[in-house]
Amino acid sequence: ILALTTTEITSGDFTLYPNPANDVVTIECRKNISGELILEVFTISGMKIKEDHFYADDKMQVDISDLLSGMYFIKIYSEGKYSFCQKLFVVR
């Protein structure tokens, strides 16, 4: 039997700014997290509208200029290791 575990990471492990945002949001890793991470953006109804990949040691800038005003969810995870979700508010 193979068991997979996921370590939940908290808002203190990542910095997402500015929030609220209008054109670009920056995400920085604060914890000793390594490897490739997947970033997904979801609407409040749960529809995935954006996906990107980045490495944990990088500062990632996400272009959100195509999003309408409102609340979205940012999910960051890696294959079976980390999982993080935070609200993002877009204002125009």
C-alpha positions in Angstrom: 0.0 0.0 0.0 1.3 3.4 -1.0 0.2 6.4 1.0 0.6 9.9 -0.3 0.6 12.9 2.0 0.1 16.5 1.2 1.6 19.2 3.4 -0.8 22.1 3.7 1.0 25.4 3.5 -0.4 28.5 5.1 -0.7 32.2 4.1 2.5 32.8 6.0 4.4 30.5 3.6 3.5 32.7 0.6 3.2 36.4 0.1 0.6 37.5 -2.5 0.6 41.2 -3.3 -1.0 43.6 -3.9 -4.4 42.3 -2.9 -6.7 43.8 -4.1 -4.9 44.1 -7.4 -5.7 45.3 -10.9 -3.1 44.3 -13.5 -0.4 42.1 -12.0 -0.1 40.1 -8.7 3.2 39.0 -7.3 3.7 35.7 -5.4 6.8 35.0 -3.3 7.7 31.8 -1.4 8.6 32.4 2.2 9.1 28.8 3.4 11.7 26.3 2.6 9.7 25.0 -0.4 11.4 23.6 -3.4 10.6 22.3 -6.8 8.1 23.2 -9.5 4.8 24.6 -8.3 1.5 24.9 -10.2 -0.6 28.0 -9.9 -4.3 28.0 -10.8 -6.8 30.8 -10.7 -10.5 30.0 -10.2 -13.6 32.0 -10.4 -15.9 32.1 -7.3 -18.1 29.5 -9.0 -15.1 27.1 -9.2 -14.2 27.4 -12.9 -10.4 27.3 -13.6 -9.5 30.3 -15.8 -5.7 30.4 -15.6 -2.8 28.0 -15.0 1.0 28.6 -14.8 4.1 26.8 -13.5 7.0 28.3 -11.6 9.8 27.3 -9.3 9.5 27.9 -5.5 12.7 29.9 -5.4 11.4 32.4 -8.0 9.2 35.5 -7.5 6.3 35.0 -9.8 4.3 37.8 -11.4 0.8 36.8 -12.7 -0.9 39.0 -15.3 -4.5 39.4 -14.2 -5.3 42.3 -16.6 -7.8 40.1 -18.4 -9.9 39.4 -15.3 -13.0 41.3 -14.5 -13.5 42.9 -11.1 -14.4 40.4 -8.4 -13.2 37.7 -6.1 -11.0 34.8 -7.3 -9.2 32.0 -5.7 -5.5 31.4 -6.2 -4.4 27.7 -5.7 -0.7 26.8 -5.5 0.4 23.2 -5.3 2.9 20.6 -6.4 2.4 17.0 -7.2 1.5 15.5 -3.9 3.6 17.8 -1.7 2.1 21.2 -1.1 -1.4 22.8 -1.3 -2.3 26.4 -0.7 -5.4 28.5 -1.5 -6.0 32.2 -1.0 -8.6 34.7 -2.1 -7.6 37.4 -4.6 -9.7 40.5 -5.2 -9.5 42.2 -8.6 -10.6 45.9 -8.8 -10.9 48.0 -11.9 
